[in-house]
Amino acid sequence: MEENRKLIQTIIEGIQEKKGKKIVTVDLTKIESSSAQYFIICQGGSPMQVAAVADSVRETVLDKIGVKPFNYDGYRNAQWIVIDYGHIYVHIFQPEQRNYYKLEQLWSDAKLTELPDVE
């Protein structure tokens, strides 16, 4: 549990470093059918910012706690990039795609925690 908390906090630091907005953590630990224990969802204002946030997450997590993602995808058009840390998935959206897929509503029975934006 401490390992999860440390990884989540480091992911959030990486998001905030590049001014990712509307960060939400989704605790899926009480949902048996979920493929992960946690989602961290955020958004960037352009494809360039979405890619920069994703790069920052990967670099920050590797530098601070030495963890590499199992996989990542979405850089080609940078509308929605997902980074797979096994039991934690990071979703970085452009606002239109986030609104379309509505992951927070899809997993509304999970515990959602919204974090304030860092200016």
C-alpha positions in Angstrom: 0.0 0.0 0.0 2.9 2.4 0.8 4.4 1.5 -2.6 1.2 2.5 -4.3 1.0 5.8 -2.4 4.6 6.7 -3.3 4.1 5.8 -7.0 0.8 7.8 -7.2 2.4 10.8 -5.5 5.3 10.7 -7.9 3.0 10.4 -10.9 1.1 13.5 -9.7 4.4 15.4 -9.3 5.2 14.6 -12.9 1.8 15.8 -14.1 2.1 19.0 -12.1 5.6 19.7 -13.4 4.1 20.3 -16.9 0.9 22.0 -15.6 -1.4 19.1 -16.3 -4.9 20.1 -15.2 -8.0 18.6 -13.6 -6.2 15.7 -11.9 -8.4 13.0 -10.6 -7.3 9.8 -8.8 -9.7 6.8 -9.1 -9.4 4.2 -6.4 -10.6 0.9 -8.0 -9.4 -1.4 -5.2 -13.0 -2.2 -4.1 -14.1 -3.1 -7.7 -13.4 -6.7 -8.5 -13.8 -6.4 -12.3 -11.3 -3.6 -12.8 -8.1 -4.2 -14.6 -6.1 -1.9 -12.3 -6.1 -0.7 -8.7 -5.9 3.0 -9.5 -6.4 5.3 -12.5 -4.8 8.8 -12.5 -6.6 11.0 -15.0 -5.6 14.5 -16.1 -5.6 16.7 -19.2 -3.4 19.0 -21.2 -4.5 21.8 -23.5 -2.8 20.6 -26.7 -1.2 17.5 -28.2 2.2 19.0 -27.4 1.2 19.4 -23.7 -0.3 16.0 -23.5 2.9 14.4 -24.7 5.0 16.7 -22.4 3.0 15.6 -19.4 3.4 12.0 -20.3 7.1 12.4 -20.8 7.3 14.2 -17.4 5.5 11.4 -15.6 7.7 8.7 -17.1 10.9 10.7 -16.4 9.9 11.8 -12.8 8.9 8.3 -11.8 12.1 6.8 -13.2 14.3 9.4 -11.7 12.7 9.5 -8.2 11.7 5.9 -7.6 13.4 3.9 -10.4 10.2 2.5 -11.9 9.7 2.1 -15.6 6.2 1.7 -17.1 5.2 -1.7 -18.5 3.9 0.0 -21.6 2.5 3.3 -22.9 0.5 4.3 -26.0 -1.0 7.2 -27.7 1.9 9.4 -28.6 1.2 9.3 -32.3 -1.7 11.8 -32.1 -1.4 12.7 -28.4 -5.2 13.0 -28.0 -5.1 10.4 -25.2 -1.9 8.8 -23.8 -2.1 6.0 -21.4 0.9 4.8 -19.3 0.7 1.4 -17.7 2.5 0.9 -14.3 0.8 -2.5 -13.8 -1.7 -1.8 -11.1 -1.8 1.9 -11.8 -2.8 3.4 -15.2 -2.2 7.1 -16.0 -4.6 8.6 -18.5 -3.6 12.0 -20.1 -6.3 13.5 -22.3 -7.0 16.5 -24.4 -10.3 18.0 -23.0 -12.4 16.8 -26.0 -11.4 13.2 -25.6 -11.7 13.3 -21.9 -15.2 14.6 -22.2 -16.1 12.0 -24.9 -14.8 8.9 -23.0 -15.8 10.1 -19.5 -13.7 7.6 -17.5 -14.7 9.2 -14.2 -18.4 8.5 -15.0 -17.6 5.0 -16.3 -16.0 4.2 -12.9 -18.3 6.4 -10.8 -18.7 3.6 -8.3 -15.0 3.9 -7.4 -13.7 6.5 -5.0 -12.8 9.7 -6.9 -10.5 12.3 -5.5 -10.1 15.6 -7.4 -6.9 17.6 -6.9 -6.6 21.3 -7.2 -4.8 22.7 -10.3 -1.3 24.1 -9.6 -0.7 27.5 -11.2 
